[in-house]
Amino acid sequence: MKVNECVGCGELPCVDVRHECYLVPNIEVYPEKISIALISEAAPADSDDFYYAEGDPLFQQTTVQAFRDAGVEVASIRDILGLGVYLTTAVKCGKTGYNIKAATIRECSLILEKELALFPAVQVYLLRGDVAIKAMNYIAKRQGEGRVIPAGSTYKIRGEAYFYREARAFPSYLQAGPSFFIEKSKRKMIAEDIIAALGLVR
């Protein structure tokens, strides 16, 4: 299955994102082998930095390091996929500024909802940053459920057990991007969440 052949955005209605950066994963993946969905913030400004780009893209560098911080010996996104971890973004276009409007996150969560539905065997959602958390909450609300993750600072709410249906959901920090290498305290918490997530599916 190729994800971008199953889901996408035809109209690109959002006004506060860069449509030329639009990206949905174009990889071949076996849905039944995916047990963890890692959702980060938005597509990169440069498509060469995306998770599944050729070479050694930035999103791969920081994500591989996050898994290594967790004691997992990986060298590429392919290795991480081999662990049953699918990586995507909540917003499929690039950012124009630091923040993304709630209306944009809500609109793009419609795509994310269809994308996640492709993976019925997922047991864990790693929600990387506020945008991913908000997107998951929008999905749950549309389905008549309460918030998956409560309001509050990530460092205050992490550590509690949250669920989207029967799958565990971890609110955490963004691991995709240059700031990952700088914020060492957040790196430690990201690693802890990866360890916990992998422990639930092994």
C-alpha positions as CSV (number, residue, x, y, z in Angstrom):
1,M,0.0,0.0,0.0
2,K,1.2,3.5,-0.9
3,V,-0.2,6.0,1.7
4,N,-0.3,9.0,-0.7
5,E,-2.4,7.0,-3.1
6,C,-5.0,6.3,-0.4
7,V,-5.3,9.8,1.3
8,G,-4.6,13.3,0.4
9,C,-5.9,16.9,0.1
10,G,-7.3,18.0,-3.2
11,E,-8.2,21.5,-2.5
12,L,-5.5,22.8,-0.2
13,P,-7.9,25.3,1.5
14,C,-5.7,26.5,4.4
15,V,-4.3,30.0,4.2
16,D,-1.5,30.0,6.8
17,V,0.7,27.2,5.4
18,R,3.0,26.7,2.4
19,H,1.1,24.6,-0.1
20,E,4.3,24.1,-2.2
21,C,5.6,22.0,0.7
22,Y,2.6,19.6,0.7
23,L,3.7,16.1,1.5
24,V,1.9,12.8,2.3
25,P,4.2,9.8,2.8
26,N,4.7,8.1,-0.5
27,I,6.2,4.9,0.8
28,E,5.2,1.3,0.4
29,V,4.0,0.0,3.7
30,Y,2.3,-3.1,5.1
31,P,-0.4,-1.8,7.4
32,E,-0.6,-5.0,9.4
33,K,3.0,-4.6,10.4
34,I,2.5,-1.1,11.9
35,S,2.0,-1.0,15.7
36,I,3.1,2.5,16.5
37,A,2.2,5.8,14.7
38,L,4.5,8.7,15.4
39,I,2.9,12.0,14.4
40,S,5.0,15.1,14.4
41,E,4.0,18.7,13.5
42,A,4.1,19.8,9.9
43,A,5.9,19.0,6.6
44,P,9.3,20.6,6.3
45,A,10.0,23.7,4.3
46,D,12.3,21.6,2.1
47,S,10.9,18.3,0.9
48,D,14.5,16.9,1.0
49,D,14.2,17.1,4.9
50,F,11.1,14.9,5.1
51,Y,11.2,11.5,6.8
52,Y,11.2,9.4,3.6
53,A,13.4,11.6,1.4
54,E,16.5,10.2,-0.2
55,G,19.9,10.5,1.4
56,D,20.0,11.6,5.1
57,P,17.2,14.1,5.5
58,L,17.0,16.3,8.7
59,F,13.8,14.5,9.9
60,Q,15.7,11.2,9.7
61,Q,18.7,12.5,11.5
62,T,16.8,13.8,14.5
63,T,14.4,10.8,14.7
64,V,17.2,8.3,14.4
65,Q,19.0,10.1,17.2
66,A,15.8,10.1,19.3
67,F,15.6,6.3,19.0
68,R,19.3,5.9,19.7
69,D,18.7,8.0,22.8
70,A,16.2,5.4,23.8
71,G,18.8,2.7,23.4
72,V,17.5,1.4,20.0
73,E,20.2,0.6,17.5
74,V,18.8,2.2,14.2
75,A,20.5,4.0,11.4
76,S,17.7,5.1,9.2
77,I,13.9,5.6,8.9
78,R,13.8,2.2,7.2
79,D,15.1,0.7,10.3
80,I,12.5,2.5,12.4
81,L,9.8,1.3,10.0
82,G,11.2,-2.2,10.5
83,L,10.3,-1.8,14.2
84,G,6.7,-1.3,13.2
85,V,6.8,2.5,13.6
86,Y,5.1,4.6,10.9
87,L,6.0,8.3,10.8
88,T,3.9,11.1,9.5
89,T,2.9,14.8,10.2
90,A,-0.3,16.2,11.5
91,V,-0.2,19.1,9.0
92,K,0.7,18.1,5.4
93,C,2.0,21.5,4.3
94,G,4.9,23.6,5.6
95,K,4.6,26.3,8.1
96,T,4.7,30.0,7.3
97,G,5.5,31.0,10.9
98,Y,6.1,29.6,14.3
99,N,2.4,28.7,15.0
100,I,-0.3,27.0,13.0
101,K,-3.9,28.2,13.2
102,A,-6.4,25.9,14.9
103,A,-8.6,26.0,11.8
104,T,-5.7,24.6,9.8
105,I,-5.0,21.8,12.3
106,R,-8.7,20.9,12.3
107,E,-8.8,20.8,8.5
108,C,-5.7,18.7,8.1
109,S,-6.9,16.4,10.9
110,L,-9.5,15.2,8.3
111,I,-6.6,13.8,6.2
112,L,-4.8,12.5,9.3
113,E,-7.9,10.6,10.4
114,K,-8.2,8.8,7.1
115,E,-4.4,8.1,7.1
116,L,-4.5,6.6,10.6
117,A,-7.5,4.5,9.6
118,L,-5.2,2.7,7.2
119,F,-3.4,1.1,10.1
120,P,-5.8,-0.9,12.2
121,A,-3.1,-2.7,14.2
122,V,-1.7,0.4,15.8
123,Q,-1.4,0.1,19.6
124,V,0.5,3.3,20.4
125,Y,0.3,6.9,19.1
126,L,3.4,9.0,19.8
127,L,2.1,12.6,19.5
128,R,5.1,14.9,19.0
129,G,4.2,18.4,19.9
130,D,1.1,20.5,20.4
131,V,0.0,20.4,16.8
132,A,-0.1,16.6,16.8
133,I,-1.9,16.6,20.1
134,K,-4.6,19.0,18.9
135,A,-5.1,17.0,15.7
136,M,-5.7,13.8,17.6
137,N,-8.2,15.6,19.8
138,Y,-10.1,16.9,16.8
139,I,-10.3,13.4,15.4
140,A,-11.6,12.0,18.7
141,K,-14.2,14.8,19.0
142,R,-15.5,14.2,15.5
143,Q,-16.0,10.6,16.5
144,G,-18.1,11.5,19.5
145,E,-15.3,10.9,22.0
146,G,-13.8,13.2,24.6
147,R,-10.3,14.7,24.3
148,V,-7.6,12.1,24.0
149,I,-5.1,14.5,25.7
150,P,-6.2,17.1,28.3
151,A,-5.2,20.7,28.1
152,G,-2.0,21.7,29.8
153,S,1.8,21.9,29.4
154,T,3.3,18.7,28.1
155,Y,5.7,18.3,31.0
156,K,2.8,18.4,33.4
157,I,0.5,16.0,31.7
158,R,3.0,13.4,30.4
159,G,3.3,10.3,32.5
160,E,-0.4,9.7,32.7
161,A,-2.1,7.0,30.7
162,Y,-4.2,8.3,27.8
163,F,-6.0,6.4,25.1
164,Y,-7.5,6.8,21.7
165,R,-10.0,4.0,21.6
166,E,-7.9,1.0,22.8
167,A,-4.5,2.4,21.7
168,R,-2.2,4.2,24.1
169,A,-1.4,7.9,23.3
170,F,1.7,9.6,24.5
171,P,1.8,13.4,24.5
172,S,5.4,14.3,24.0
173,Y,7.8,16.8,22.4
174,L,8.7,17.4,18.7
175,Q,11.7,15.2,17.6
176,A,11.7,16.4,13.9
177,G,13.8,19.5,13.3
178,P,17.0,21.3,14.4
179,S,15.8,22.3,17.8
180,F,15.9,18.6,18.8
181,F,19.7,18.7,19.1
182,I,19.6,21.7,21.4
183,E,17.0,20.9,24.0
184,K,18.6,18.1,26.0
185,S,15.9,17.9,28.7
186,K,13.2,17.3,26.1
187,R,15.4,14.7,24.4
188,K,15.4,12.7,27.6
189,M,11.6,12.8,27.9
190,I,11.3,11.9,24.2
191,A,13.5,8.9,24.8
192,E,11.5,7.8,27.8
193,D,8.3,7.9,25.7
194,I,9.9,5.8,22.9
195,I,11.1,3.2,25.4
196,A,7.6,3.0,26.9
197,A,5.9,2.8,23.5
198,L,8.2,0.0,22.3
199,G,7.7,-1.8,25.6
200,L,3.9,-1.9,25.0
201,V,4.2,-3.6,21.6
202,R,7.0,-6.1,22.1
